[in-house]
Structures are given as structure tokens and as C-alpha cells.
């Protein structure tokens, strides 16, 4: 393939960036990355699964993503079967992605507890697949306004989730995928508001509309997609996620 040398060089570059981040160099210089920013239950995890082409992220009610997930995707055309490998379990190749899902839950509970706590301590997962793109993407816990009753979430959970998102998205080398459910009021989107605060010129933000197919009957996403309601420099993309 004519594009093969390009993808090989791209993979090498991404590997170098990941290695630099692993040794802590990100504390001293800005390293490029993509972050997924959205509110709780906005469809962030489903979007990631659509990008990867695999079902491997935990689902459920309320807050599901409780630790940042640094997802390193390695496109491996010659690979017969995709597999995942966690940084916390080096050398353990998981071809059963239901077990990948269970490991994410296990690692989340180990650090954040089993009672819906949220902790800024990333899980690092590398996925090798013949169909995924070469990317490193960080899925952040959704912006949460009110702590769940009976949970370990503190009263200032909104500040905690916003500060966490800000820490990852404020970096000028970070591309922000701002995920907004199309069946909600765009003008009240916390994620969109935060993206505009962190990237006022819109040079790093791409809007993504989820849940278009479950909008109320008689409504249309046309004006939103065309940026006629709240414009973004690089516009919006509409997606229908795999679970929808």
C-alpha cells in the first residue's frame, strides 16, 4: 500500500510520545493528545467503542467512567485477532474483550472504591487491532453536578470533575472531542461551555453529537450540525453509536 510508510512513521511518532509520557516528561513539556470531554451519560464511552470497533467499556447507570482511561490504539494490519494489554498487567494479552471490561472495573474499584468514587489516576490500556486507527485518546469522567446519594462522591464533585477535565484539556497541544447528546438542550451543555472556556479560539475543539437517532419526534439536528445555533470553528460531527 502507498500509505504504508506514512502509517508506519505515524505509529513510531505516537509510540515516542507515549514513551515520553510514561517516564513523566509530560510534567515538563506539553505532549500532544486527544481528550474526550462530556457530561455524564453523554455517550463518550460509546463513541470510543465506535472508533475502536470493539465492545470493551463498562456500561451502567450513573457514573461509569470513574478514572481517566488512556486508550492507546495500535493499528496492526497483520494481526489475526485483536487484543488488549493493561499497563498494570504487563505481558497479559486479553483477546476476550469482556475480560478487558472486567479488568477496567477491577482497576477502577481498586483505586476509586466500589461506591461510585472518582479519582484522577489514569488507567492505561493498549489495544492492538487490524481495524483501529493509530491514536492515543483519553476518556475522562463525565462532568457531574450532584453527588449520588449514599456514594463516596464528595459534595464538591462538580468542581473535582471540572478541575480534572481542565487539567487534561487546558494543554495547548490537546485536541478536545466535545461530546454533546443531540437530544439535550445545546445551550445548556456543560461540556461545550467548558471547551469554549479552555479553547476560546476554537483551534483545538471538534464537536461530536451523539444520540441523534433518539431525538424527540419532529425535531431536527440540522441547525446544530451546521453550527447555526452555537458555532464551532471546526464544526460538528453527528454519530450513531453502536449501542444505539
DARA-V702532 format. One record per residue. D_LAST is the distance of its C-alpha to the last C-alpha in Angstrom with 2 decimals. Layout:
BEGIN
[[D_LAST] [D_LAST]]
END
This chain:
BEGIN
[[34.38] [35.73] [32.99] [33.69] [36.30] [34.06] [31.22] [33.89] [35.41] [32.10] [31.37] [34.90] [34.50] [31.26] [33.04] [36.00] [33.94] [32.23] [35.71] [37.18] [34.53] [35.23] [38.94] [38.37] [39.35] [36.45] [38.71] [41.24] [39.51] [36.17] [33.91] [31.00] [27.40] [23.88] [22.36] [18.90] [19.69] [17.62] [17.80] [16.63] [12.91] [12.32] [9.74] [12.75] [12.35] [8.88] [10.71] [13.60] [12.02] [10.97] [14.61] [16.08] [14.19] [14.44] [12.83] [15.58] [14.86] [15.43] [12.95] [14.33] [15.57] [17.65] [18.80] [17.43] [18.76] [22.45] [24.19] [23.58] [22.21] [24.08] [22.20] [24.62] [23.27] [26.00] [25.58] [27.85] [28.08] [30.59] [28.60] [27.91] [25.40] [23.42] [24.44] [24.25] [27.30] [27.73] [30.61] [31.65] [32.02] [33.66] [34.15] [31.60] [29.21] [26.09] [24.62] [22.58] [19.56] [19.19] [22.61] [21.53] [19.06] [22.04] [24.35] [22.29] [22.49] [26.15] [27.03] [25.34] [27.26] [30.41] [30.67] [28.71] [29.56] [27.55] [27.51] [24.79] [27.26] [26.29] [28.57] [29.05] [29.72] [27.32] [26.07] [26.66] [24.64] [25.42] [23.18] [25.05] [23.21] [24.26] [21.05] [20.29] [22.13] [25.12] [24.02] [24.60] [21.89] [22.19] [19.35] [21.02] [20.70] [19.15] [21.83] [22.70] [25.08] [26.23] [26.99] [25.63] [28.43] [30.14] [28.52] [30.35] [28.95] [31.94] [32.52] [32.11] [28.57] [27.57] [30.49] [29.70] [26.09] [27.28] [30.26] [28.21] [25.89] [29.08] [30.82] [28.26] [27.51] [31.09] [32.35] [33.17] [32.00] [28.46] [25.64] [23.19] [19.49] [18.91] [15.30] [14.91] [12.15] [12.84] [12.90] [15.84] [19.41] [19.94] [23.61] [23.06] [20.85] [22.67] [21.18] [22.30] [25.62] [26.19] [25.39] [27.94] [30.44] [30.18] [30.08] [31.96] [32.62] [28.99] [30.20] [27.68] [24.51] [21.49] [18.90] [15.16] [12.92] [9.31] [7.22] [9.35] [7.59] [8.19] [11.69] [14.61] [16.06] [18.80] [17.74] [17.36] [16.36] [19.33] [21.84] [19.67] [18.83] [22.53] [23.62] [25.63] [24.73] [24.98] [26.03] [25.49] [27.93] [25.42] [22.82] [19.05] [16.28] [12.99] [9.96] [6.48] [5.39] [5.47] [3.80] [0.00]]
END
